[in-house]
């Protein structure tokens, strides 16, 4: 389920099928939002995929005090590095605490758009 309003896209973590492990393909309404604004889709994925459980970002959870992973809003990112990292973190840095979220190519591109966006 996805809701759009006031520039915010909210993604349900449980697919319409009710299967919480339903893969990484977002519902059609979310896919449509991704083509309109990849950074907004990436912001929604940042929350839906649980990134905000380990990382802070000023556009999502400012001042949350989370300290598992690095703060992500004040960094400069190389999209090529992010692509590799988000595809398979352990292949880039063996032993990392970052889990492989099994993101689709579209999800990776949306997260990159969010992390390198001007509002970040």
C-alpha positions in Angstrom: 0.0 0.0 0.0 1.4 3.4 -0.8 0.0 6.8 0.0 1.2 10.1 -1.5 0.6 13.5 -0.2 2.5 16.7 0.6 5.6 15.2 -1.1 5.7 12.1 1.1 5.4 8.6 0.0 4.6 6.0 2.6 5.2 2.3 1.9 3.6 -0.5 3.8 6.1 -3.2 4.9 3.5 -5.9 4.2 2.6 -6.5 0.6 -1.0 -6.7 -0.5 -0.6 -10.5 -0.5 -0.1 -10.3 3.3 3.3 -12.0 3.0 5.8 -9.9 5.0 8.7 -11.6 3.2 7.1 -10.7 -0.2 10.4 -9.9 -2.0 11.7 -6.6 -3.0 9.3 -5.6 -5.7 7.2 -2.7 -4.5 3.5 -2.5 -5.2 2.5 -0.8 -8.5 1.5 2.5 -6.8 5.0 2.8 -5.3 6.7 2.0 -8.6 4.7 4.8 -10.3 5.9 7.2 -7.6 9.4 6.2 -8.2 9.3 7.3 -11.8 7.9 10.7 -10.7 10.5 11.4 -8.0 13.2 8.8 -7.4 14.6 10.7 -4.4 11.2 10.6 -2.7 10.9 6.9 -3.4 14.4 6.4 -2.0 13.4 8.4 1.2 10.4 6.1 1.6 12.6 3.0 1.0 15.0 4.3 3.6 12.2 4.0 6.1 10.5 0.9 4.7 13.7 -1.2 4.4 14.7 -0.3 8.0 17.7 1.8 7.1 16.6 4.3 9.8 16.9 1.6 12.4 20.7 1.9 12.2 21.4 5.2 10.4 20.2 8.8 11.1 19.4 11.1 8.2 18.2 14.7 8.6 15.3 14.2 6.2 14.0 11.1 8.0 15.0 10.8 11.7 17.0 13.9 12.8 18.4 13.8 16.2 17.3 10.2 16.9 20.6 9.3 18.6 20.9 6.1 16.6 24.6 5.1 16.5 24.8 1.7 14.9 25.8 2.9 11.4 27.1 6.3 10.2 24.9 9.4 10.0 24.1 9.7 6.3 22.8 13.2 5.6 26.0 15.1 5.8 28.2 13.0 3.6 29.2 13.1 -0.1 28.6 9.9 -1.9 30.0 8.3 -5.1 27.1 6.7 -6.8 29.3 3.8 -8.1 30.4 3.0 -4.6 26.8 3.2 -3.3 25.6 0.9 -6.1 28.2 -1.8 -5.1 27.6 -1.3 -1.4 23.9 -1.5 -1.5 24.0 -4.5 -3.8 26.2 -6.6 -1.5 27.8 -4.8 1.5 29.9 -7.8 2.6 31.5 -8.0 -0.8 32.7 -4.5 -0.4 33.7 -4.8 3.3 33.8 -8.3 4.7 32.6 -8.5 8.2 30.4 -5.4 8.0 27.3 -5.1 10.2 25.3 -3.8 7.2 23.0 -6.6 6.1 22.4 -7.5 2.4 18.8 -6.2 1.9 18.5 -7.9 -1.4 17.5 -4.7 -3.0 16.4 -4.6 -6.6 18.3 -2.4 -9.1 15.4 0.1 -9.1 15.5 0.3 -5.2 19.2 0.8 -5.3 18.9 3.6 -7.8 16.1 5.3 -5.7 18.2 5.1 -2.5 21.1 6.6 -4.4 18.9 9.4 -5.6 17.8 10.1 -2.1 21.3 10.0 -0.6 22.8 12.3 -3.2 19.7 14.6 -3.5 20.1 18.3 -2.7 17.8 18.1 0.3 20.1 15.5 1.9 
